[in-house]
């Protein structure tokens, strides 16, 4: 989820309310014309991924267990009542059963993200649990196509059954309210990774999102409690996710963890100079740690031209959002996540989409610097208000990555690792370390 924190930090008491249920009529009002226009401008879904994918690429894609570690679809499940069975060709979403099948996506980690700017602290667990519930409900509605998964073995079983292995990660340590008991409850509810911070610095981990904001109290990385959280995650078998954290929090985590880490959705700073991305030194540190960096597809993280254009429009764009929020307030109307997302989509659509090549460059760079065993896919599907490179319109387009890697001379075995094998190795190692810690005699 890449909402620009700057929008809302100035409107802490705004009426923006993501927990609002939105009626179908409101949805049509909000989305209708704009989305239709977007759709007309983009290639028809039916043609996606069926063209320009060679037989060789297709057979690699189809034999691999393709794992994506970040999709924000649960916001849609909860606030829009979106269903995975959706087949509306005009729907702007990245994830549906049809799109998952077309892209041969084998496992998705759905992101459980609680907006700290609009959710009262006391409601963090409630919103977290409500989002988790929506994921279970989707699986219950579609038992032939989806199955809950909690382990590497579960993902492999789901692959054999041709079902989407459905997993969850929490995006932002604020969800656990500084309480390791709550962290353990989340593990029991099926959470298999936690991003230590989102764009907000919490009470125990500095974030890259506000590291330069003097008004925020920072901790010079992780506090002692933050280090305890990492070790408890190691013990539980929950993957430690360093996407979003500040550089110092990253290095503190690497120095603390007993298991390999993941970056669930981060790209390379050497290519696109965004603080959410990882420096080459950080990439090498993840390689040494045995972890994996799952490349984020968001246009502003993978393409320097796009990033600069987005930065250039940010003032005007912030003002547009502010105006919308203030007008809604004057009129006494609640504001939903979807409405803000629609404004963001409109602004994003003013910037030319980067070529798919920019995304492949990031995969290539991370494979170069960290090693081909330490790179994977963390799309940020449904979390970037449509801002993805050309040709990447949904999960159905994932085979294009396989084709592009083949074109660059990657061996099938290495492509299979990038598509998911590396993440499965790290997840398996996290499980092994957890067992080892739990089996050690108490002292
Ligand atoms: Zn995010």
Boltz pocket constraint, residues with backbone or C-beta under 6 A from the ligand:
constraints:
  - pocket:
      binder: B
      contacts: [[A, 1], [A, 2], [A, 171], [A, 244], [A, 265]]
      max_distance: 6.0
